[in-house]
Amino acid sequence: MENNFEEDLYWDLKELNPDAVIYTEYHDAFMGFTLKNNKYVAVYDATGIEQSIAQELMLDENFLDESFVTMDGKIEKKNLTEALSRLAKIRSMELSSNLLGEWDSKENYPVMFFLPKVIKSSYGEEENEIFHYGE
């Protein structure tokens, strides 16, 4: 069933540019398509890609082993999960940046969409806003 969803999700793009490169592993970050060098290509949310990569890193035994070695004797046990998540986020930012560089230089490859930090921070504020009855 998911394959049908993924095929439907990219259908319009594939009709406009059958050579457009798509990354189904980032389908949660897919935003649509745009023109790049007069050809339609996929657009992915950079934050979504970073999150997907970070999730994959948290399942990667090599990454976990390297991280545990890096943190050995440096953090309290109660902070292990948070520190591991932070390392995965840092590494995912690096990997997505490398991916961006690769995509930028190749025809038919996707582009990444970056939301300004000001807008990102306003989303977080709404989630933590204090509830007031009657407002």
N, C-alpha and C positions, 0 to 999 in steps of 0.2 A: 504494500500500500504506500509506503514512504517513497518508493521509487516513482510511482505515478505522480505523487505530489511534487517531487523534485523535477520530473519531466515537465509537468504543467507550469511550475514556477519559472522555468527557463525557456518556455515555448516561444514567447514573443521575441526574445533576444535571438534565439536560434533561427527564427524566420528572417530576422533582419540581417544577421551575420552568422552563417553556419560555422564559420571558423572561430567564433568567439570562444575563448578559453573560460571554462567555468570550474569552480572548485566546490563540488557538492559537499565536501566536509565542512564548508563554511556556510551552508545554506541558511543557518539562523542569522547570519550577518548580511545576507543578500538584500539589497535595497532596490534593485532595478537595473537600469542600464543607461548609458550616456554615450555621446560621441567622443571618440579619441582618434585623432588623425583620420577623420572622415569615415570611421567605422564604428559601429555600435559594439560596446563592450560592457561586461558586467560591472556593477558598482557594489562594493562591500563596505560595511561600516567597520572602520578601523578598530573601534572598541570591541565590537562583536568578534572580530578575528582574534584580537588579543585574548578575549575570554575563552574562546574555543581552544586556542593554543595552550593557555594556562590549565584548562581542564585536562587536556591530553597529557601535559607534563606531570600532573598529579597522579597519573596512571603509569608513567614511564619509570621503570625500575632504575635505569641508569641515572635519570635526573634525581630521583629520590635518594639513591646511594650517594651521589655527589653532594646533594644538599645536606644530608645527615653528617657527612664528613666535614663539610664547611661549618656546620653549627655545633659540632661536637665540643662540649665543654664551654660553650659560649652563651647559651640561653637556658632559662629555666624550663623544666618539662611542661609546665602549664602553658607556656608560650610557644610550644613547638608547632602547633597547627597554624597559628597566625604567622609565624616566621616562615614556615614552608610556603604558605600562600603568597607571602610577599616576594619570596625568591622566584616562585612560579610566575608572578605578575611581571617582575623585572625581566626575567628571561623571555617571557612571551612578547614583551615590548620590543626587545632586541630582535627576536625572530620575525615579528611582523614588519619591523623596519627593513630587515633584509629582504623580505618578501616584496615589500613596496618597491625597493630598488630594482629587484628582478622584473617585476611587472611593468615598471615605468619604461624600461628600455626595449620591450618586446611588443610587436604588433599583435593585435587581437587579445592581449592580456588585460585583465581587469584593472580597475582603479579603486583606490580606497577613499572613502568619505570620512573627513575628520570634523567632528562637532567642536566648535570653540569652547574653551575651558569655562568661559563665563556661563554659557548655556548649560554645560554639564553640571556645574556647581549649583545652579538654580534648581535642577531636578532633585538633587540631594536635599536641599533645604525644604522642599515641599514634603518629602517623606518624613522629615524630622520635625515638622512644624507642630506647634502646640495646638491642641484642639480647644476651641472656645465655643461653648454652646450658644447658638443664636447668631453666629456670624456667617 
